[in-house]
Every structure is written in structure tokens, then in C-alpha cells.
Amino acid sequence: MKLPNIILFDDPEIRGNLLPFTFSRPVAEIRIGILTIREKWQSATGEAASVLTEAYLSKKFPLKTAAVNLLINASVLPDDDLLKEISSLKEGDCLLKDDALIATVGKGADAKNMFSKGRKKKYSKGLLQVTHLWDIFRLNEKAIIADFSLLTKKRKSQPLDKSNHLSGNNIFIEKGAKVSCSILNSETGPIYIGKDAEVMEGSLIRGPFALCEYSTLKMGAKIYGATTIGPHCKVGGEINNSVLFGYSNKAHDGFLGNSVIGEWCNIGADSNNSNLKNNYTSVKLWHYPTASFVDTGLQFAGLFMGDHSKCGINTMFNTGTVVGFSANIFGSGFPRNFIPSFSWGGAHGFSTYSLEKAKETGERMMERRNLKMDAVEKEIWKNIFELTEQYRKKMGLE
């Protein structure tokens, strides 16, 4: 299909709901299923897509405009019905779902202005939409299934080594991937192994599961669906219904469940998170826009860790813990269930992790993957440090 220039815009309310992950990325760069939301739209339409986001992120994620633009709410995932409806939009049309803007076509890139002046059309069918932190793992099964179908259509999988034991045949292996002496059960959902990824010996995998390019599942790992391991990750231990965005490590034993881990995170050996309260009540999570805890309505919710945060060995996270950007957590006992960005400490207390020291740690981790933190990235760190000072003050950090 030929569409106008595609722009994925951040809905301000939803962007706030998705902090801390949106401190360092537009909504469109959130990974759910196998792909990021932007990659989903590009694959589904065959067209490039840019993003409309916060000014301090715009150098890293530049906006591309044309004479006429198609603006799409970046929290919405594409499907055939929605694509058909969007492709029928004419200049000046606004597509709404429950009075919220889903897509609009017009000149410029001011979604709010286009919405106020445009012709309103109601979308009556269902949507897959990421509006809260917990949606990332809650909707991950549907997202993996949709991405698996999109990525594997009319393609043939690489053969699997005969040392593996398979249950079901809903498995796709990309070129260069290695899978040895493991058990893969795709009867419960598809299993996708990305380019040059590796599943080491003794791994146990239940779909739906995605191991993205250049990532490693270490020996004896136990993976329950619906789980996504983003690109360039190293993962071991036990994982259930969780999403790791990319470039993060949970390389050793320990449990991670109903959780979302950003990029460039490291979870120390034998660290665990609780995903169920002892009294079985619904989990409350820190909500940045209101600076308070909100009820998720879910019995299961674990750890939400922003980019560049780390924890030492044997760290224990309570049910529904939210960790900000570039926090460093260590020591015995359970730390608080909201840890602000640039925090240093643990259950014994926290102090401010200075911007320069935090950046040094981030740079060293990136260098291990032969990547450098450039001036644009450093400026983003500075902005996040300033934006998050209010939360450190609220928690009494010095």
C-alpha cells in the first residue's frame, strides 16, 4: 500500500504512563512482541516511519515531514483491519477510538491541531494498544504471535540441529542462529530465534518466545512464555512472561517474572523479583504523572527497570517495583518499590548517583559491545538527570 509520509506521535498522557522507559525513547521505540512498535509499522506498511517526540530526544530520533503526513498514535500496534481503515483516510480525516486520536492525515505534524479541526471517524474494531507499563508484558503473547506471522510469512526456517527435542512445529530459526541440545515446546505458542542468536545446551523453552538477533540463552535456562529477549542480550536462569528491550544481561540463575527490563541493564547473579503478593491482592505500581501508586488490577506484576540501571548479586525486588533510569542497586534486604533515576544504594538507603559517575558506568558497558556514547546521548542523559530531580527530592535522596 502507498501511504503518505508516516509519523508516529507520542500521546502525552500515554508517554507519561510509560515512564521510566520513555525518559530515553519515544513510545514508538518500545519493544513488544519481536519488534519495536516503529518496526511493526514499517514492516506492515513497507514504508519508513519517523517519530514525533520530546524535543530533547529529537536529535537521536529525528522527525521527517512531507507536504502531507499520516500521523499515527505510537502506542497503537498495526493489524490488517486497522491498516485497511487508515489507508482509506483522506486529508483532514481523524480516526478515533473511544474519543482518542488513533490516526490523522494532513499538512504539518501538529496532531492536536489536526484533531481539533479534522473530520471525525469512529473506529469500531478492537485495538492492541500499549497504554500502561504492564501492557508491555500483558499483551506480549498477542504481539509475538502477530510479529511471528508478519516476519515468517512465505519464508522458510533454517533447519534445527537434531540434538534438540521439539514439541510442535511452530518454530522459526533465522540465518546464523545456533540451537543445541535443548527442549522447545511450540504447542503453547510460536518460538522465534533471531539472526546469529544462540540457545545453549540444556535450555527449556515454552512458546510464545522470541530471542532476537545476536542474543544468547545460556545453558540450562528455563523460559516460560510469553517472553521476549531483545537483541544483544545474555540471559539465563528462570524467566516468565517478561520483555527485555535489548543490550541487557540477566546472565545467571535467579527469577524474573511479569517484568520489563530496558536497554543496557545488568541483573546480578541470583537476583530475584516477586511477581505475586503474599495476600494475592492486585499490584500497585509507581505512576510518574501523579507521583503516586496506582492499582494495575493485576495479580501478577514484577520488576520494571529503566535503561542503564543495574543491580548487584542476590538483589531482591518486591512485587511491582519500578526502577528509573541509571540506578545502581545493591545490598541485602528488599529495597523500596519505587527507585528514582540516578539512585545509588539499596534497602539500607539511597543517595544520588552523580551524573558523571553514572555516565562513566554507561560508557564502560557500551564499550564492551564496541559502541560509544556520543554527544547526543550524553545530552539526553543530562536532560533525564534534570527531569528526574523532583523524584529524588520526593524520596529524600541527597
DRENVOMAR-34819 format. One record per residue (C-alpha): x, y, z. Coordinates in steps of 0.05 Angstrom, whole numbers, padded with zeros to 5 digits, always signed. Example, Ala and Ser with C-alpha at 12.3 -4.5 7.8 and 13.67 -1.06 7.14 Angstrom:
! residues 2
+00246-00090+00156/+00273-00021+00143/
END
This chain:
! residues 398
+00000+00000+00000/+00022+00071-00015/+00011+00117+00045/+00030+00189+00060/+00094+00201+00099/+00085+00164+00165/+00097+00198+00232/+00087+00160+00297/+00070+00212+00350/+00075+00207+00426/+00008+00216+00460/+00028+00259+00520/-00015+00222+00571/+00008+00153+00548/+00080+00175+00545/+00075+00195+00618/+00044+00128+00636/+00102+00092+00603/+00157+00126+00643/+00213+00108+00660/+00221+00075+00592/+00200+00138+00555/+00252+00181+00590/+00302+00155+00539/+00260+00136+00479/+00196+00154+00441/+00136+00109+00451/+00148+00080+00382/+00215+00051+00404/+00185+00007+00457/+00194-00067+00442/+00134-00113+00449/+00129-00180+00414/+00190-00188+00369/+00195-00118+00341/+00192-00047+00366/+00127-00010+00351/+00161+00031+00297/+00189-00032+00265/+00120-00063+00265/+00090-00005+00226/+00148-00004+00177/+00142-00079+00165/+00066-00077+00159/+00064-00018+00110/+00130-00025+00074/+00142+00049+00088/+00193+00085+00131/+00166+00118+00194/+00196+00175+00236/+00173+00197+00305/+00146+00260+00338/+00170+00261+00409/+00200+00305+00464/+00249+00359+00440/+00308+00332+00479/+00301+00264+00444/+00292+00293+00374/+00366+00293+00353/+00371+00219+00366/+00302+00205+00338/+00292+00258+00283/+00225+00277+00253/+00216+00273+00177/+00158+00313+00148/+00128+00319+00078/+00074+00362+00045/+00022+00314+00071/+00033+00268+00131/-00001+00209+00162/+00003+00216+00238/-00008+00151+00277/-00012+00145+00353/+00053+00109+00370/+00020+00068+00426/-00023+00030+00375/+00001-00035+00343/-00018-00048+00270/-00064-00103+00245/-00099-00116+00179/-00165-00084+00199/-00132-00021+00224/-00086-00016+00164/-00147-00021+00118/-00182+00035+00156/-00121+00080+00158/-00107+00071+00083/-00177+00097+00069/-00165+00163+00107/-00167+00227+00065/-00133+00292+00081/-00169+00324+00141/-00196+00257+00168/-00185+00237+00240/-00194+00165+00262/-00217+00158+00335/-00225+00101+00384/-00264+00118+00447/-00253+00192+00432/-00177+00183+00429/-00139+00200+00366/-00112+00139+00330/-00091+00169+00263/-00100+00232+00221/-00078+00256+00153/-00060+00328+00137/-00008+00382+00127/+00043+00392+00182/+00055+00350+00244/+00012+00381+00298/-00033+00323+00318/-00072+00364+00369/-00088+00419+00319/-00106+00368+00265/-00151+00332+00314/-00188+00396+00333/-00202+00415+00261/-00209+00347+00227/-00269+00306+00206/-00281+00252+00259/-00288+00179+00241/-00301+00125+00293/-00261+00060+00293/-00307+00004+00317/-00260-00055+00318/-00212-00078+00372/-00142-00049+00381/-00077-00074+00410/-00051-00013+00447/+00004-00002+00498/-00023+00050+00547/+00009+00029+00613/+00074-00003+00636/+00042-00071+00650/+00012-00074+00579/+00082-00089+00553/+00083-00159+00585/+00007-00168+00588/-00001-00160+00513/+00065-00194+00495/+00034-00261+00475/-00012-00229+00423/+00045-00185+00398/+00093-00244+00390/+00041-00283+00351/+00027-00224+00305/+00101-00209+00293/+00117-00282+00282/+00064-00285+00227/+00089-00220+00197/+00163-00239+00197/+00157-00311+00174/+00103-00305+00120/+00125-00341+00056/+00194-00355+00087/+00228-00420+00105/+00262-00431+00172/+00334-00454+00177/+00337-00527+00199/+00343-00544+00272/+00400-00587+00298/+00377-00658+00311/+00405-00655+00382/+00343-00616+00402/+00276-00644+00426/+00216-00610+00394/+00143-00609+00413/+00102-00575+00359/+00126-00546+00294/+00113-00471+00303/+00187-00454+00305/+00227-00406+00260/+00303-00402+00261/+00337-00344+00226/+00403-00350+00188/+00464-00359+00232/+00426-00379+00295/+00451-00438+00337/+00406-00483+00379/+00436-00544+00413/+00412-00599+00459/+00351-00561+00483/+00276-00573+00490/+00230-00527+00451/+00154-00531+00460/+00117-00490+00408/+00049-00523+00422/+00036-00466+00471/+00057-00411+00421/+00108-00396+00367/+00183-00395+00380/+00227-00346+00341/+00303-00349+00343/+00335-00288+00311/+00395-00279+00266/+00461-00302+00297/+00427-00316+00364/+00447-00376+00406/+00409-00424+00450/+00459-00462+00492/+00454-00534+00516/+00400-00555+00565/+00354-00495+00554/+00279-00507+00565/+00233-00462+00524/+00157-00456+00522/+00127-00410+00470/+00108-00358+00455/+00181-00337+00457/+00226-00291+00417/+00302-00290+00422/+00324-00231+00378/+00387-00223+00337/+00456-00234+00369/+00426-00253+00437/+00446-00313+00478/+00405-00360+00521/+00454-00391+00569/+00460-00464+00590/+00401-00492+00629/+00357-00431+00621/+00283-00441+00636/+00237-00396+00595/+00162-00392+00600/+00120-00353+00550/+00103-00301+00534/+00175-00276+00537/+00217-00232+00491/+00293-00226+00495/+00312-00166+00453/+00376-00160+00411/+00446-00166+00440/+00423-00195+00508/+00453-00251+00551/+00401-00288+00592/+00399-00347+00639/+00360-00373+00699/+00284-00374+00701/+00242-00323+00663/+00166-00319+00657/+00124-00271+00615/+00177-00216+00611/+00207-00168+00560/+00279-00146+00555/+00286-00089+00505/+00359-00102+00484/+00432-00098+00503/+00415-00122+00574/+00441-00180+00615/+00409-00228+00663/+00463-00280+00653/+00457-00322+00716/+00407-00361+00758/+00350-00323+00791/+00277-00310+00775/+00248-00254+00731/+00173-00255+00722/+00119-00209+00693/+00173-00157+00684/+00200-00106+00634/+00275-00090+00630/+00301-00032+00588/+00366-00028+00549/+00436-00031+00578/+00413-00061+00644/+00450-00114+00684/+00418-00160+00735/+00468-00192+00782/+00474-00267+00796/+00419-00299+00838/+00376-00236+00837/+00301-00247+00841/+00236-00209+00836/+00169-00224+00867/+00111-00221+00818/+00055-00241+00867/+00037-00211+00934/+00031-00256+00994/-00042-00236+01004/-00058-00245+00930/-00086-00174+00922/-00076-00133+00859/-00008-00100+00850/+00002-00024+00854/+00056+00010+00813/+00090+00078+00817/+00059+00126+00767/+00103+00184+00747/+00050+00234+00724/+00014+00232+00792/+00076+00217+00834/+00036+00163+00869/+00020+00089+00865/-00037+00065+00820/-00074-00002+00821/-00057-00044+00760/-00116-00091+00771/-00068-00149+00761/-00048-00203+00810/+00019-00212+00775/+00067-00155+00763/+00142-00156+00776/+00201-00110+00761/+00202-00050+00713/+00273-00027+00704/+00292+00034+00663/+00352+00038+00615/+00423+00034+00643/+00401+00011+00712/+00440-00044+00748/+00433-00088+00809/+00486-00128+00847/+00485-00202+00863/+00429-00230+00907/+00385-00168+00898/+00312-00179+00918/+00257-00138+00887/+00188-00134+00916/+00124-00144+00876/+00112-00085+00830/+00179-00049+00835/+00193+00009+00788/+00266+00028+00778/+00283+00092+00740/+00339+00108+00691/+00411+00093+00711/+00401+00070+00782/+00452+00025+00817/+00422-00022+00869/+00459-00069+00916/+00460-00099+00986/+00415-00146+01026/+00341-00138+01040/+00285-00111+00997/+00296-00040+00970/+00235+00006+00964/+00187-00009+00907/+00200+00058+00873/+00273+00074+00860/+00284+00142+00826/+00331+00152+00767/+00404+00163+00785/+00397+00129+00853/+00454+00093+00888/+00442+00044+00945/+00392-00008+00969/+00349-00028+01028/+00396+00010+01075/+00381+00075+01038/+00396+00113+00974/+00437+00173+00954/+00442+00209+00887/+00484+00174+00835/+00522+00232+00804/+00511+00244+00731/+00585+00239+00713/+00596+00174+00751/+00533+00144+00722/+00555+00163+00651/+00623+00132+00663/+00589+00066+00681/+00544+00071+00620/+00603+00085+00574/+00642+00026+00600/+00583-00021+00589/+00573+00005+00518/+00647-00002+00503/+00641-00077+00519/+00595-00081+00458/+00642-00037+00416/+00595+00022+00420/+00608+00093+00443/+00565+00143+00479/+00563+00204+00433/+00549+00276+00448/+00475+00269+00431/+00467+00211+00480/+00504+00250+00535/+00457+00309+00526/+00398+00262+00534/+00428+00236+00600/+00435+00308+00624/+00363+00323+00608/+00338+00260+00643/+00380+00276+00704/+00347+00345+00708/+00277+00319+00694/+00281+00267+00748/+00310+00310+00804/+00239+00322+00831/+00230+00247+00845/+00297+00242+00881/+00277+00301+00925/+00210+00269+00938/+00245+00206+00963/+00294+00246+01005/+00357+00230+00966/+00417+00275+00978/
END
